Amino acid sequence: MALTIIDAAATHRYEARVDGDLAGFLDYVAKRGRIALVHTEVLPAHRGQGVADRLAQHALDEARRLGLRVIATCPFVRTYVERHPEVHDIVVGRVPG
């Protein structure tokens, strides 16, 4: 499985593609130095393959690279952040301590 993730900026989402086909996406809203990660969805044929984890990781890595603070409104991303304390420093709002 060759998974790639791109920033589809025109539609405000990161897209995960497997061998060129859409496997999932993570919608976002970016403004004023912050990025809200609002909804993650993985297509049924690709569930259980770690696509959502890879999308969350990519979005958080990009936020760090761009110097953005993250608002994790997506329930999946919130759970991901809870499991990954190394990203707590860029997340705005309640983070487990």
C-alpha positions, 0 to 999 in steps of 0.5 A, spaced: 500 500 500 503 506 497 499 511 501 500 519 500 497 525 503 496 531 500 494 538 502 488 539 497 488 547 499 482 549 495 477 544 499 481 545 505 482 538 507 488 533 507 487 527 502 490 520 503 491 517 497 492 509 496 495 508 489 492 514 487 485 513 489 482 517 495 482 513 501 480 518 506 481 526 508 481 530 514 477 537 513 481 543 516 480 551 517 486 555 518 486 562 520 490 567 524 495 562 526 491 557 528 488 550 524 482 547 526 482 540 525 474 539 524 473 532 521 476 525 519 473 520 514 476 514 511 472 510 506 470 504 508 475 500 503 481 503 507 478 502 514 483 499 519 489 500 515 491 506 519 489 511 514 486 516 519 492 516 524 497 518 518 492 523 516 492 526 524 500 525 524 501 529 517 496 535 519 499 535 526 506 535 523 504 540 518 502 545 523 508 544 527 512 546 520 508 552 519 508 555 526 500 554 527 497 552 533 492 546 533 485 546 535 482 539 535 475 539 534 475 532 530 473 527 536 478 522 532 484 528 532 482 529 540 483 522 541 490 522 537 492 528 541 491 524 547 495 518 545 501 523 543 504 527 548 509 530 543 504 534 540 501 537 546 505 543 545 502 546 539 495 544 541 490 549 544 485 548 549 484 542 553 490 537 553 490 531 558 496 532 563 
